[in-house]
Amino acid sequence: MKILAGATLLGVAPKASAQKVKSFTVAYLALLAGEDRSFAPNFLRRLDQLGYIDGKNLHFVYRSAEGRPELLPGLASDLIRMKPDVLVTGFGTVAAKAGKAAGNGIPVVFMAVGDPVGAGVVASLARPGGNVTGLSDLAAGIQGARLQLLREIVPAASLIAAVLNPGTPYAALAYRELETAARVAKIELRAFEVRSPEEIAPQLEASKVAGAGGLAILEDPFTFSQRTEIAAAASRLRLPAIYGYREFAEAGGLMSYGTDHGKQWRRGAEIIDLILKGGKPADIPVEQPTTFELVINLKTAKASNITVPATILVRADKIIE
């Protein structure tokens, strides 16, 4: 009996060892306040579907600068000291650059950088190099498509105002593309810069005084964080405006055309999965969006006495009424 008992114990030991589950640590660095509620849940749900369950085989660590970019380097260093398997950087270029600088060989995946090559985050889209890869939310021609949508609402406008934060690397690139599209359309484009919440209303009012028939709001972490205020000012001035993300339209903006962030963050989780299974960031190309969503806020249109043509409404992916 003793021999049999020993044999039984020897038989189960390897099985128990084989059942031991490997655990991974994924750290998330955010610039925006509330990113854990707006963007990160899509990411975590997709990780869960892929088999990474927080509290079981996944340790998820979240840190946010709450809209203060100067805090990002310190937060990134703190996360790297935890030696995560992957460091994720959320919305914006500044978070990605802080993550890369602190990286110390740990894989870094950025969720939304407008111009990762121009900002020096990666060497190229096809071959990122180093320990960084991720997703860009800028695609060729997107600014031209937004301008065309805006012109369908205000076909007689001779001046369009571009509202942008000049402190963001993406803004310069997006403005150049918008400028090219305006030149082709033979319409004047003028920049109105906003760097703080206090500048939003005065700058939008200045664009109205200058004769702007519509607004193109160039998205970045600052304008995104102030989307409700920007949308309210545009509506008060009865200026038709187009924005980059659906969150702007949901906050009261007239119209948005751009990347579906839910899909983007879910795709980011799939890239994390590739890395946790042994993939190297240097060999994983940076992905650009290929599908876009058009959202129309008819409540805002009615309140601002703006007519949205049927030709736009039939193309909308979502209409807010």
N, C-alpha and C positions, 0 to 999 in steps of 0.2 A: 504493500500500500504506500509505503514511504517513497518507493521508487516511482510509482505512478504519479503521486502528488508532485514530486520533483519534476517529472516529465511534463506534467500539465502546466506548471508554473513557467518552465522554460518555453513552452509553446505559446503562452499568451504574452510574454514580455515583449517580443518583437512587434506584435500587433498593437500593443498599447503605445509603443514608441512611434509606430507609423502613424498613429492617430493624432500625434502632437501637431497642432496647427501653427504655422508660421505667422507672426504678427508684423505688420508694417506701420511705420509712423509717417504720416503725411502732414506737413506744416503748411499753413495758408497765411500769406501776408497780404493785408488789404489796406488800401489808402482810404477808400470811402467809408463813411459812417454807415452802418446798416447793411454792409455787403453780406454779412452772415444771414440776413433775412431775405435780401433781394436776389443775389446771384449764387452764393454758395450752396443753398439747398438743392438746386438742380444738379450740381456737381456731386454732392453726397448721395443723392438718390441713384444716380447712375453708377457710382462706385458700389453701392449696395447691390444693385442688379448684377454687377460684375463679380460679386462675391466678397467684397471688402466691407465688412459690417463694423461700424464704429462701436467700440466697447468689446468686440469679440476678437477679430483678427486685424482690426484697424484702430490705431490711436491717432485721432485727428486733433491737431493743435491749431487754434485760430488766434491771430493777433491783428489788430486794426490800429492805424494811425488816426482814425476818426477825422479824416479830412486834413490832417496836418502833415504835409510831406516831409518836414524836417525830422519827424520821428521815425521815418521808415528805416534809415540805416541802422539805428540802434535796435529796432524790433527785428530786423532781418538777422543781425548778428546774434541776438538772443535765440532765435529759432534755429539757426545753424549750429549753435552750441549744443542743441538737443540731439544733433546728428540724425535728422530725419532721413528717410529713404528718398523722399522727394520734397522739394520746396515749391509750392504753388504761389504765384503772384497774381493777384486779382486785377481789377479794372485799372488800366492806364499804364503808360510808359514809365513813370517815375518809380512805381512799385517794382516793375521788372528790372530796372537798372539797379535798384537797391538790392534786390535778390541776387542778381548776377555778381555784384561787387562783393557780397558777403559769402558767396557760394562755397568756396573752399573745396571744390571738386564734387559737391553734392548736386545731383540733377535738379535743374530749375525749369519749371514749365509755366509760361505766362499765358493768361487767359485772353487778354485783349490789348494788343499794342498796335497802334495805327501804322507806324513805320518802323518796324524792328531793325531793319538794316540801316536806315538813315540815323536812327537813334543810337546805333552802335551796340545793340543788344545781341545781334547775331551777325555772322559774316555774310550770309546770304540766305534766301528763303529755302532754296533747294538743299543746301548743305550748311546748316547753322554753325557747325564747329563747336568746340568747347563743350560745356555742360548745360547749355541752354537751348530750349526749343519752345514751341507753343503755337498760339493762334493769333493771327492778325484780324482786325475787324475792318480793314480797309481793302477795297477792291477797285481795280481800274474802272473808271467811268461812273462810279457811284455818285460823285458830285454833279456830274452832268445830268444824270437821271433825276436827281433831286431838283435841279434848276428847271428842268423841263416840266416836272409836275407843278412847281410853283407858278411857272409861266402859263400853264393851262388855267389856273385860277385867276391870274392877273395878266392877261395877254397884252394889255396896253401899257404895262409898267415899263418905264425907260431906265429905272434905277432899282437895283436890288441891293439890300444891305446884308453883308456877311457879319454876323455877330460872333466874335471869337475871343478866346483867351490867348494872348500872344506868348504867354509863358509856357505853353505846351508844345512839344516838338511836332505833334500831329497837326496842330492848327496851321502851321506854315505850309506843310505839304498839302493839306486839304484845300487851303485857300488858293494855292497855285493851280490846283486842278479845277477849282470852281472858276477861277479867273480865265483859264483857257476855254472852259465851256461858255462863259459869258461873252468872250470875244467872238467865238464862233456864232453865237446867237445874236451878236451885235446889240448887246445890252450892257449898260454901265454897271460895274460892281464896285462897291466901296466898303472898306472894312471899318467896323465899329468895335473897339476893344473893351472887354470887360475883365477886370482882374480881381474884383471884390464885389460882394453883394450890393454895396452902396452905388456901384457904377451901372448896375443893370438898367434901372428906370431912366436915368439921364441919357444913357447911350441909345436906348431904344427911342426915346423922345427925340434925340438929335437926328436919328435916322428918318423919323417921320418929317421933321422940319426940313431935312435935306431933300425930301421928295421921294423917298423910297416907297415903292409900291408893294414890296414884300420883303420878308426876312429869311435868310438861310442861316440857321443856328448851327455852328460847327461844334460838335460834341467833344468834350474832354471831361476829366473828373470834376473840374469846377463847374462847368455849365450843367453837367448832369446833376450835381448836387443841388443846383439852383433852378432845376427845371420847373418847379411850381411857380416860382417868382418870375421867371422869364416868360412862361406861358401866360401868366396873369397880366403882365405888362403889355405883351403883344396883343392880347385880347382887348384890353382897355383902350389901346390905341387903334383898334380895328385894323391891325396889320396882319395880313395872311403870312403865316410862317411855316416852314418845313424844318423838321428835326431829324436827327439820325436814328433814334431808337424809339420803340413803342412806349417806353416808360415816359417819354416826353408827352406823347398824345394822351396817355392815361392820366397824366398830371394836369391836363387841360390844354395842351398844345393842339393846334389845328390838325396837323398832318405829320406823320413820320414815315420814313422809308429807309430801311437799313437791316442790319443783322438781327436775327432772332437770338437774343442772349441765352434763352433757355437751351436751345440747340447747341450753342457755342460752348457753354459750360459743360453740357453733357459730353460733347466731343472731347473737351479737355480731360474729363475723367477717363475716357478711353485711351488717351495718350499716356496718362499716368499708369494705366494697366499695362501698356506695352513696356514701360520702363521698369515697373515692378517685376515683370517677367523676364528682365534681362536686356531690354533694348537700351541703346545709347542715344542720348539727346542729340549728339552730333550727327547721327545717321537718320534722324526723324525730321523730315522737312517741315518748315513752318507752313501752316495751312491758312488759306485765305477763304473768306465766305464765297459761296457760289449761289446761294439762294437768299432772297430778301423779302421782307414783308412790308406791305403798305397798310397803315392804320389811319383811319379818318375819324376825327372827333366831331360829329355832327352837332353835339350840344354846344361846342365852342363856336362852330360856324354860325349857328342860329343866334347865339348871344352876341356875336360880333357883326351880324348882318353880312356875312360872307357867303357867297353862293359857290358850292362845290359842284362842278360839272358832272353830269351823269357818266361821262367818259372816264372819270376818275373813280367814281363810286363803284362801277361795275368791276374795276380791277382791284378793289380793296380786299385785303385778307381779313380785316376786321373793321367794323364800323361801331363807334361808341355813340349811343343815342340817349 
